[in-house]
Amino acid sequence: MRNSFIGILTALIVLMTVSCATITVPTGVTNNPIGQKTGTASGMIILGLFGTANASVYEAAKNGGITTISTVDTETILYFGGIVMKVTTTVTGE
């Protein structure tokens, strides 16, 4: 019985470890011309409750030295079956 439990637990851990999904979505577009500057901001979210950093549009623009935003893209990577998420916001502009 114990060996069956350990086998099932091991299989579950392996499946959660290899189950990873990456989703990239264009979040926003303005009428401003595409700029040459790019800024990014990333953060981790655990269990949908705890965040480790600021992945906002404002933070991404600040990191890239952007004052006029052209486009905003958001990339979300799900780890361990969605228990842990990494969110990256990318902003282009001038």
C-alpha positions as CSV (number, residue, x, y, z in Angstrom):
1,M,0.0,0.0,0.0
2,R,2.8,2.4,0.9
3,N,4.6,1.7,-2.4
4,S,1.5,2.5,-4.4
5,F,1.0,5.8,-2.6
6,I,4.7,6.7,-3.2
7,G,4.3,5.8,-6.9
8,I,1.2,7.8,-7.3
9,L,2.7,10.8,-5.5
10,T,5.8,10.6,-7.6
11,A,3.8,10.5,-10.8
12,L,1.7,13.5,-9.7
13,I,4.9,15.5,-8.9
14,V,6.4,14.7,-12.3
15,L,3.2,15.6,-14.1
16,M,3.0,18.9,-12.2
17,T,6.6,19.7,-12.9
18,V,6.5,19.1,-16.6
19,S,3.1,20.8,-17.1
20,C,4.1,24.3,-18.1
21,A,2.2,26.7,-20.3
22,T,3.3,30.0,-21.8
23,I,0.7,32.5,-22.9
24,T,1.6,35.8,-24.6
25,V,-1.2,38.3,-25.3
26,P,-1.1,41.8,-26.8
27,T,-2.7,43.7,-24.0
28,G,-2.8,47.3,-25.3
29,V,-2.2,49.4,-28.4
30,T,-2.3,53.1,-28.8
31,N,-2.2,55.5,-31.8
32,N,1.3,56.5,-31.0
33,P,4.0,55.4,-33.4
34,I,6.1,52.3,-32.5
35,G,9.1,53.5,-30.6
36,Q,12.6,52.1,-30.4
37,K,12.6,51.7,-26.6
38,T,11.5,48.6,-24.8
39,G,10.9,48.1,-21.1
40,T,9.9,45.0,-19.1
41,A,8.8,44.2,-15.6
42,S,8.3,40.7,-14.2
43,G,6.8,39.2,-11.1
44,M,5.9,35.8,-9.6
45,I,2.5,34.9,-8.2
46,I,2.1,31.9,-5.9
47,L,-1.3,30.3,-5.4
48,G,-2.9,33.4,-6.9
49,L,-2.4,35.1,-3.5
50,F,1.2,36.2,-3.0
51,G,3.1,38.4,-5.5
52,T,6.9,38.9,-5.4
53,A,7.3,42.0,-7.6
54,N,5.6,44.7,-9.6
55,A,4.8,43.7,-13.2
56,S,2.7,46.7,-14.0
57,V,2.7,48.8,-17.2
58,Y,4.0,51.7,-15.2
59,E,7.0,49.7,-13.9
60,A,7.8,48.4,-17.4
61,A,7.7,51.9,-18.9
62,K,9.8,53.2,-16.1
63,N,12.4,50.4,-16.5
64,G,12.6,51.2,-20.3
65,G,12.7,55.0,-19.9
66,I,9.5,55.3,-21.8
67,T,7.2,58.3,-21.5
68,T,4.9,57.7,-24.5
69,I,3.6,54.1,-24.7
70,S,2.9,52.5,-28.1
71,T,2.2,48.8,-27.3
72,V,1.8,46.6,-24.2
73,D,2.3,42.8,-24.2
74,T,1.8,40.4,-21.3
75,E,3.4,37.0,-21.1
76,T,2.2,34.5,-18.5
77,I,4.1,31.3,-17.7
78,L,2.3,28.7,-15.6
79,Y,4.4,26.3,-13.6
80,F,3.3,23.3,-11.5
81,G,-0.1,23.1,-13.0
82,G,-0.7,26.8,-12.4
83,I,0.3,26.9,-8.8
84,V,3.1,29.3,-9.6
85,M,2.8,32.0,-12.3
86,K,5.4,34.3,-13.8
87,V,4.0,37.4,-15.4
88,T,6.1,39.7,-17.6
89,T,4.8,42.9,-19.0
90,T,6.6,44.4,-22.1
91,V,6.1,48.0,-23.2
92,T,7.4,49.7,-26.4
93,G,7.4,53.4,-27.1
94,E,9.5,56.5,-26.8
